[in-house]
Amino acid sequence: MAEPGGDLDKYIKSIQDGLNGIAWRDDRQVTRLKAGLFVRPGVKERAEVIIHKI
């Protein structure tokens, strides 16, 4: 049986690709990344993204 929550690196890649042309020209511009996967029963899955220009 698969672990709940999915594969974090695949989520990150999808989010970065989806923000190409919106938050940055290309995701190669991302120089720092902090990510975590938190699974709590009864809580709907979601992604939260905070972007800081450095």
LOROKE-964873 format. One line per 3 residues: their letters; for each residue x, y, z of C-alpha. Coordinates in nm, 4 decimals. Example, Ala and Ser with C-alpha at 12.3 -4.5 7.8 and 13.67 -1.06 7.14 Angstrom:
<sites>
AS) 1.2300/-0.4500/0.7800 ~ 1.3670/-0.1060/0.7140;
</sites>
This chain:
<sites>
MAE) 0.0000/0.0000/0.0000 ~ 0.1343/0.3467/-0.0922 ~ 0.2170/0.5966/0.1779;
PGG) -0.0356/0.8807/0.2139 ~ 0.0712/1.2206/0.0889 ~ 0.2540/1.1279/-0.2277;
DLD) 0.6012/1.2025/-0.3536 ~ 0.7322/1.5424/-0.2366 ~ 0.9875/1.5940/-0.5143;
KYI) 0.7177/1.5396/-0.7789 ~ 0.4938/1.7984/-0.6107 ~ 0.7808/2.0481/-0.6028;
KSI) 0.8638/1.9945/-0.9691 ~ 0.4988/2.0413/-1.0710 ~ 0.4685/2.3635/-0.8726;
QDG) 0.7958/2.5019/-1.0086 ~ 0.6979/2.4168/-1.3670 ~ 0.3542/2.5700/-1.3165;
LNG) 0.5054/2.8985/-1.1968 ~ 0.7351/2.9333/-1.4992 ~ 0.6469/3.2584/-1.6744;
IAW) 0.4411/3.3724/-1.3728 ~ 0.6761/3.3985/-1.0737 ~ 1.0002/3.3589/-1.2702;
RDD) 1.1108/3.3141/-1.6288 ~ 1.2412/2.9622/-1.5661 ~ 1.2574/2.7454/-1.2535;
RQV) 1.6364/2.7367/-1.2878 ~ 1.6208/3.0815/-1.1267 ~ 1.5121/2.9241/-0.7966;
TRL) 1.8174/2.9358/-0.5713 ~ 1.6724/2.8292/-0.2379 ~ 1.3875/2.5975/-0.1539;
KAG) 1.2337/2.4806/0.1719 ~ 0.9711/2.2092/0.1470 ~ 0.7879/1.9698/0.3719;
LFV) 0.5104/1.7174/0.3406 ~ 0.2676/1.7057/0.6301 ~ -0.0098/1.4475/0.6335;
RPG) -0.2917/1.4862/0.8828 ~ -0.6052/1.2727/0.8801 ~ -0.9162/1.4730/0.7982;
VKE) -0.7246/1.7697/0.6540 ~ -0.7612/1.8369/0.2824 ~ -0.4322/1.8324/0.0891;
RAE) -0.3040/2.1676/-0.0350 ~ 0.0095/2.3462/-0.1456 ~ 0.1273/2.6752/0.0018;
VII) 0.3886/2.8733/-0.1885 ~ 0.5694/3.1821/-0.0571 ~ 0.8068/3.3572/-0.2963;
HKI) 1.0732/3.6053/-0.1893 ~ 1.2897/3.8000/-0.4296 ~ 1.6515/3.7930/-0.3125;
</sites>
